[in-house]
């Protein structure tokens, strides 16, 4: 049972100050969560959410499930489904969809918990940490309005509103140097060549291979200030900042793993990338090159097929559709090919079961998924941690939205880590794939600079 009684949802409208400035006022509060739609597009990036001081924590560490540090026999997806069902309430109409519920991260390494036959490198970091937030600040950027939404009653709204009167402190130093990759260029190109051999041998159709950059973090570094620099340099619709104590995450992700609104699930896989160019004519040429690329389109279509299969496991029969195939989306540093796959979720499928069916996202594994993940582990030889996992929420109202944690920096164990990768197929050029990884992390590197 939920340890704290949940009231019916209650909302109070507030002045829609800048979300990042409001998040700064809550720094130091326990398990600060900022789901930050720093870039608005026509179909994504409408809402932002801010919360802290959770009432409950669902965690997986070393493959074991814990609820508020007490071991639980059930698997985490089943526990999540049960807790969300216990706290379910119809959504307040016309308000942002996260109206209290569980939010946090699922590390890529949780894939080995879902699929025990996989042997993945792991760190001591929890593979999953989802906190129950009963009170949330929510922004609707389209309407330019904001609310405090609470399942804890008017007193909880009053308490959070009081915290928001705190004057934010001055940001600290966000610069960091000395990043080194786990690959030399030659070693990465060799890993790509060996991955291509797997494809040509019929072992896999595609695998996403990444290189990881890391540097020591000194005592004066301010991860929250870094997130501010990252969101200015690389605004993204599925960005996030999490301060969960032993792990802090700054993400500028452009990609959605899955959302659910009104019982309809949507996945937005990205496959196909070109860098942006300051020269408009050259930028247009790069767009045309991407749109005409047989290789990039083939990668995208392959992952769309994988996601159609994943969604069919939890969908009502005959409802899986592809309303957009290989559409263009442009961001601060890159152009991407993005597709949209939708399905009506069966009534008996909760958020935990849905995430278990789709996780990790096919666009950052490859196909077939399990074998591709084994090839990734063979080539990368490092835990991915939160990179290529997911960050997001599952609301008591039934809404769900999780990103794919690319363009993401993890701070843990005294290290800052970020990665860049790409989908490898039979047509892949090792040299070009190496260059693409540098394009993908360029904005992160610049965010660490003065």
Secondary structure, 3 states (H helix, E strand, C coil): CCCCCCCCCEEEEECCCCHHHHHHHCCCCCCEEEEECCCCCCCCCCEEEEECCCCEEEEEECCEEEECCEEECCCHHHHHHHHHHHCCCCCCCCCCCCCCEEEEEECHHHHHHHCCCCCCCCCCCCCEEEEEECEEEEEECCCCEEEEEECCCHHHHHHHHHHCCCCCCCCCECCCCCCEECCCHHHHHHHHHHHHHHHHCCCCCEEEEEEEEEEECCCCECHHHHHHHHHHHCCCCEEEEEECCCEEEEEEECCEEEEEECCEEEEECEEEEEECCCCHHHHHHHHHHHHHCHHHHHHHHHHHHHHHHHHHCCECCCCCEEEEEEEEEECCCEEEEEEEEEEEECCCCCHHHHHHHHCCCHHHCEECHHHHHHHHHHHHCCCCCCCCCEEEEEECCCCEEEECCCCEEEEECCEEEEEEEEEECCCCCHHHHHHHHHHHHHHHHHHCCC
